[in-house]
Amino acid sequence: MRAVITVVGKDMVGIIAEVTAIMRSHDINILDITQSILDDLFVMVMLTDISKSKVEFTAFASELTALGDQMGLKIHVMHEDVFNSMHRI
């Protein structure tokens, strides 16, 4: 099972560290990652492996959403099945 995580917001020190600390605590691995900084806008997309995680998917997504609120970022977590369904032509 995989999930897509997107992070968008004003660039600041520690964004990747904070997001990945939560992932590490739930045994969620990064399979692929891309990030860019456009002027002062931080944008990151990760494909993650959630198959070993013991936490419910919705609880994990809520935890990252709360982190985003705390840091002034928009963090969205989407199960790969939903992502694929949304992008099917």
N, C-alpha and C positions, 0 to 999 in steps of 0.2 A: 504494500500500500504506500502511496506517495501523496504528497501535498505540495501545492505551490504557495509560496509566501511572498508577498510584495510589501515593500516599505518605501514610503515617499514622504519627504519633509525637508525642512531646513537642515543643512549639513551641520553636524556637530561631532565632537569627539565621543566615541564610545557606542555609536549606534550598533555596529556589528557585534561588539562585545556583549551588549545587553541582550540583543535578540538571541545570539547563539548560547548565552548562559542559560536562558530558559529552555532552549532546545536540548542542551546537554543534560539538564536536570531531568528531562523526560526521555532520554535515550533516543533522540531524533537526530539523524545524520544528514548532512548536506551532500547531495549527489551532484548538483551543479549550481553555480552561483554567477551572477553578473551584477555589477554595480557601476554606477556612473555618478559623477558630480557635475551638474550643469549650472554654472555660476555658483549660487549657494544652495541649489536644490540637490538633495541626495535621493537617488533612485536605486533600489535593489530588488532583484527577483531571484528567488531560490527554489530549486526543486529539491524536495526532502524525502527521506525514507522514514515513514512513521510506523513501519510494521513492528518494531520492537518496543514501541511506547506503551506504557501501562496506563497512561492517563487517557480519558475519553477525548475524542477529537474536539468536541465543542468546548470542553474545559481548556484545552490547549489554545484553541483559537481565541477564547475569551481572555486568557492570560496575556497573549500577545496584543490584543486590542487594548487592554488596560495599560500595558507598557507604552503603546503608542500614544494613548491619551496623556499619560504622565510625561512623556518626552516631547509632546507636540508633533507627533508623527501620525501618519495614516498607515496602519499595519493591517493587512488583509490575509487571511489564511483560507485556502480553498482546497478541498479534496480533489485529487487528480481526476476522478470520474466526473465531478461537476465541471471542472475546468474543460475537460475534453468535450463534454456535452455542449457547453456554451460556445465552443469554437469549431464545431463540426459544420461543414458546409453542405 
